[in-house]
Amino acid sequence: MEKLNAAVFLKVTETGSFKRAADMLGYTQAGISYIIGAMEEELGIRLFHREYGGVRLTSEGEQLLPLIRQIADSERHLQQAVNDIKDLHSGTIRVSTFNSVYVHWLPRIIRKFRNLYPDIEIEIVSCEEDRENEELIADREVDCGFFAHDLSSQITGVESFDLMVESLQVAVPPDHPMAGKKRFPRAELGNYPYIMFSFDKPNFNDMVFGGEITPQTTLTVDNDYAAMSMVSQGLGICLFPQLLLNDQPYRIRCLELDPPLHRVICIGTKSMDSCSNAAKEFIRCARRWAEEQHFH
């Protein structure tokens, strides 16, 4: 099919807008509209409903979506194979990550990688939910990615490498009754106003609170640093991973939980045997960098 453009189809589906897809892909809005129209004409079916304020898939488009994702994945892997033949002198790596790694690790890892492979482009996909990050990797929607898991979880569908074990800590305002303590008893979590994250999964909350503790949730937010600011203003306590609290600018006190809770930060790919040479080198670079930091 000469007029099939999987990348454009998927970006329009993702954004729900010809204009936003055009901005992200470097086309004009008219160009995106033409490409989709040409695809529909060649296929003989309507792919999108045009509506005021955006577009959405038709039922026929929904049926084709998994197949077009496979086509896009195959095209990307073909390009990766070509880039591998060119001996790492060009190409693109898609890397998924979450906020604390994005802020505190990735700039330094990328700088180290760029010193070795300056012509390889890195596309970063940000996702706060660890299970979704694993799925992005397992489904080959990214070449590799960072995610976190608790010590007891089983990782399936991804070949992963542990980089750091980090603790979960409670942030309290400086005038909080617990601010002078060294540790925050987990049993006390239900005794103070609590700031919850909208992206926290039930299994995470079960791990933290169990069946014995009911948090006094007064705020639900979707941004880590906004939550820190709210803690500093005395609006509640909040639980954060250790890495995210490095170099934070807010007036808060950070206490280890008692008993402690830990999670592991990993980097992974679908398979080290089948991923691109560039992705292999990025993973190796990240692992070497983590080893140099002497994380425990």
C-alpha positions as CSV (number, residue, x, y, z in Angstrom):
1,M,0.0,0.0,0.0
2,E,1.9,3.0,-1.3
3,K,-0.1,5.6,0.7
4,L,-0.1,3.9,4.1
5,N,1.7,6.1,6.6
6,A,1.7,4.3,10.0
7,A,3.6,7.0,11.9
8,V,1.1,9.7,10.9
9,F,-1.9,7.4,11.6
10,L,-0.6,6.6,15.1
11,K,0.3,10.2,16.0
12,V,-3.2,11.4,15.0
13,T,-4.7,8.6,17.0
14,E,-2.5,9.5,20.0
15,T,-3.2,13.2,19.9
16,G,-6.8,13.2,18.6
17,S,-5.9,16.2,16.4
18,F,-4.5,16.8,13.0
19,K,-3.0,20.0,14.2
20,R,-1.2,18.5,17.2
21,A,0.0,15.6,15.1
22,A,1.3,18.0,12.5
23,D,3.2,20.1,15.1
24,M,4.8,17.0,16.6
25,L,5.8,15.4,13.3
26,G,6.9,18.6,11.5
27,Y,4.1,18.6,8.9
28,T,1.5,21.2,8.2
29,Q,-2.0,20.5,9.3
30,A,-3.1,20.4,5.6
31,G,-0.3,17.8,5.0
32,I,-1.6,15.6,7.8
33,S,-5.1,15.9,6.5
34,Y,-4.0,15.0,3.0
35,I,-2.0,11.9,4.2
36,I,-5.0,10.6,6.2
37,G,-7.4,11.3,3.3
38,A,-5.1,9.5,0.9
39,M,-4.9,6.5,3.2
40,E,-8.7,6.4,3.5
41,E,-9.1,6.6,-0.3
42,E,-6.6,3.8,-0.9
43,L,-8.2,1.6,1.8
44,G,-11.7,2.4,0.8
45,I,-12.8,3.0,4.4
46,R,-13.2,6.0,6.7
47,L,-10.4,5.9,9.5
48,F,-11.4,9.0,11.5
49,H,-14.5,10.9,12.5
50,R,-13.8,14.6,12.0
51,E,-15.4,16.5,14.9
52,Y,-15.4,20.0,16.2
53,G,-12.1,20.3,18.2
54,G,-10.5,17.1,17.0
55,V,-10.8,13.6,15.5
56,R,-11.4,10.1,16.8
57,L,-11.1,6.6,15.3
58,T,-14.0,5.1,13.5
59,S,-14.8,1.4,14.4
60,E,-12.9,0.4,11.2
61,G,-9.9,2.5,12.3
62,E,-10.1,0.8,15.8
63,Q,-9.9,-2.6,14.1
64,L,-6.9,-1.6,12.0
65,L,-5.0,0.0,14.9
66,P,-3.2,-3.1,16.2
67,L,-2.1,-4.0,12.7
68,I,-0.8,-0.5,11.9
69,R,1.1,-0.5,15.2
70,Q,2.8,-3.7,14.1
71,I,3.6,-2.1,10.7
72,A,5.1,0.9,12.5
73,D,7.1,-1.4,14.8
74,S,8.4,-3.3,11.8
75,E,9.4,-0.1,10.0
76,R,11.3,1.1,13.1
77,H,13.1,-2.2,13.5
78,L,14.0,-2.2,9.8
79,Q,15.5,1.3,10.2
80,Q,17.3,0.1,13.3
81,A,18.8,-2.8,11.3
82,V,20.0,-0.3,8.7
83,N,21.5,1.9,11.4
84,D,23.3,-1.1,12.9
85,I,24.8,-1.8,9.6
86,K,26.1,1.8,9.6
87,D,28.0,0.9,12.8
88,L,26.3,3.2,15.3
89,H,27.0,6.4,13.4
90,S,23.3,7.3,13.1
91,G,19.8,6.3,14.2
92,T,17.3,6.8,17.0
93,I,16.7,5.2,20.3
94,R,13.3,5.4,22.1
95,V,13.8,5.4,25.9
96,S,11.0,5.4,28.4
97,T,11.5,6.7,31.9
98,F,9.8,8.2,35.0
99,N,10.2,11.5,36.7
100,S,13.0,11.0,39.2
101,V,15.2,9.2,36.8
102,Y,14.3,11.7,34.1
103,V,15.5,14.6,36.3
104,H,18.4,13.2,38.3
105,W,19.9,10.5,36.1
106,L,19.1,10.8,32.4
107,P,21.0,14.1,31.7
108,R,24.2,12.6,33.0
109,I,23.7,9.2,31.3
110,I,22.9,10.9,28.0
111,R,26.0,13.1,28.2
112,K,28.1,10.0,28.8
113,F,26.4,8.2,25.9
114,R,26.8,11.2,23.6
115,N,30.5,11.3,24.2
116,L,30.7,7.9,22.6
117,Y,27.9,8.1,20.0
118,P,27.3,11.8,19.2
119,D,25.2,11.2,16.1
120,I,22.5,8.9,17.7
121,E,19.3,10.7,18.4
122,I,17.5,9.8,21.7
123,E,13.7,10.1,21.9
124,I,12.4,10.1,25.5
125,V,8.9,8.8,26.5
126,S,7.9,9.8,30.0
127,C,5.5,7.5,31.9
128,E,5.0,7.6,35.7
129,E,3.3,4.2,36.0
130,D,5.9,1.4,36.3
131,R,3.6,-1.3,34.9
132,E,2.9,0.8,31.8
133,N,6.7,1.4,31.4
134,E,7.2,-2.4,31.5
135,E,4.5,-2.8,28.9
136,L,6.0,-0.2,26.6
137,I,9.3,-2.2,26.7
138,A,7.6,-5.6,26.4
139,D,5.5,-4.4,23.4
140,R,8.6,-2.9,21.8
141,E,7.0,0.5,21.6
142,V,10.3,1.7,23.1
143,D,13.8,0.2,22.6
144,C,14.6,0.3,26.3
145,G,13.4,2.0,29.5
146,F,13.7,2.7,33.2
147,F,11.1,1.4,35.6
148,A,10.9,0.6,39.3
149,H,9.5,-2.4,41.1
150,D,9.1,-3.6,44.7
151,L,11.5,-6.3,45.9
152,S,8.9,-9.0,45.7
153,S,7.5,-8.4,42.2
154,Q,8.2,-10.6,39.2
155,I,9.3,-9.0,36.0
156,T,7.8,-10.8,32.9
157,G,8.3,-10.0,29.2
158,V,11.3,-7.8,29.8
159,E,15.0,-8.5,30.2
160,S,16.1,-6.1,33.0
161,F,19.1,-5.1,35.0
162,D,19.0,-3.6,38.6
163,L,20.6,-0.2,38.9
164,M,19.8,1.0,42.4
165,V,17.8,0.0,45.5
166,E,16.1,3.1,47.0
167,S,14.1,3.7,50.1
168,L,10.6,5.3,50.2
169,Q,10.6,8.3,52.6
170,V,7.9,10.4,54.2
171,A,8.1,14.2,53.6
172,V,6.7,16.4,56.4
173,P,6.7,20.2,56.9
174,P,9.5,21.5,59.2
175,D,7.0,22.3,62.0
176,H,5.4,18.9,62.0
177,P,5.2,16.9,65.2
178,M,7.3,14.1,63.6
179,A,9.9,16.5,62.0
180,G,12.5,16.0,64.8
181,K,12.3,12.2,64.6
182,K,14.8,10.0,62.7
183,R,12.1,7.6,61.4
184,F,8.4,7.8,60.7
185,P,6.5,4.7,62.1
186,R,4.4,3.3,59.3
187,A,1.5,2.8,61.8
188,E,1.4,6.6,62.2
189,L,0.7,7.3,58.5
190,G,-3.1,7.3,59.2
191,N,-2.9,9.9,61.9
192,Y,-2.1,12.9,59.7
193,P,-3.5,14.6,56.5
194,Y,-2.1,12.7,53.6
195,I,-1.4,13.9,50.0
196,M,-2.1,11.1,47.5
197,F,-0.8,10.7,43.9
198,S,-3.4,10.1,41.2
199,F,-1.0,7.7,39.5
200,D,-0.5,5.5,42.6
201,K,-1.7,1.9,41.9
202,P,-3.7,-0.1,44.4
203,N,-0.9,-2.6,44.9
204,F,1.5,0.3,45.9
205,N,-1.0,1.6,48.4
206,D,-1.6,-1.9,49.7
207,M,2.2,-2.3,50.2
208,V,2.4,1.0,52.1
209,F,-0.8,1.0,54.1
210,G,-1.8,-2.6,54.2
211,G,-5.3,-3.4,55.7
212,E,-4.6,-1.8,59.0
213,I,-4.0,1.8,58.0
214,T,-6.5,4.2,56.4
215,P,-4.8,7.4,55.1
216,Q,-6.5,10.7,55.8
217,T,-6.4,11.7,52.1
218,T,-7.0,15.5,51.8
219,L,-5.4,16.1,48.4
220,T,-4.8,14.1,45.3
221,V,-2.2,15.5,42.9
222,D,-0.5,14.3,39.7
223,N,2.9,16.2,40.1
224,D,5.7,15.3,42.4
225,Y,7.1,18.7,42.9
226,A,3.7,20.3,43.4
227,A,3.2,17.7,46.2
228,M,6.5,18.7,47.8
229,S,5.4,22.4,47.7
230,M,2.1,21.5,49.4
231,V,3.9,19.5,52.1
232,S,6.2,22.6,52.7
233,Q,3.0,24.7,53.3
234,G,1.7,22.2,55.9
235,L,-1.1,20.8,53.8
236,G,-0.2,17.2,54.5
237,I,2.5,14.5,54.5
238,C,3.5,12.6,51.4
239,L,5.5,9.6,50.4
240,F,8.3,9.9,47.9
241,P,11.1,7.7,46.5
242,Q,14.6,8.6,47.8
243,L,16.0,9.6,44.4
244,L,13.3,12.2,43.8
245,L,14.1,14.0,47.0
246,N,17.7,14.7,46.0
247,D,18.4,18.4,45.7
248,Q,14.8,19.3,46.1
249,P,14.3,23.1,47.0
250,Y,11.5,22.9,49.4
251,R,11.4,23.3,53.2
252,I,10.5,19.8,54.1
253,R,11.9,17.1,56.4
254,C,12.4,13.6,54.9
255,L,12.2,10.6,57.2
256,E,12.7,6.9,56.6
257,L,9.7,4.7,57.2
258,D,9.8,2.3,60.1
259,P,9.7,-0.6,59.2
260,P,11.4,0.5,55.9
261,L,10.1,0.1,52.4
262,H,12.4,-0.2,49.4
263,R,12.0,-0.5,45.6
264,V,14.5,-1.3,42.8
265,I,15.2,1.0,39.8
266,C,16.0,-1.0,36.7
267,I,16.7,-0.6,33.0
268,G,15.3,-3.1,30.6
269,T,14.6,-4.1,27.0
270,K,12.5,-6.8,25.4
271,S,15.6,-8.9,24.6
272,M,19.3,-8.0,24.6
273,D,19.7,-10.5,21.7
274,S,17.1,-8.8,19.4
275,C,17.3,-5.1,20.4
276,S,19.4,-2.7,18.3
277,N,23.1,-2.2,18.8
278,A,22.4,1.4,19.8
279,A,20.0,0.3,22.5
280,K,22.4,-2.3,23.7
281,E,25.1,0.4,24.0
282,F,22.7,2.8,25.8
283,I,21.9,0.1,28.4
284,R,25.5,-0.8,28.9
285,C,26.3,2.9,29.3
286,A,23.5,3.4,31.9
287,R,24.7,0.3,33.8
288,R,28.4,1.5,33.8
289,W,27.2,5.0,35.0
290,A,25.2,3.5,37.8
291,E,28.2,1.3,38.9
292,E,30.4,4.5,39.0
293,Q,27.9,6.1,41.4
294,H,28.4,3.2,43.9
295,F,24.7,2.8,44.5
296,H,23.7,0.3,47.1
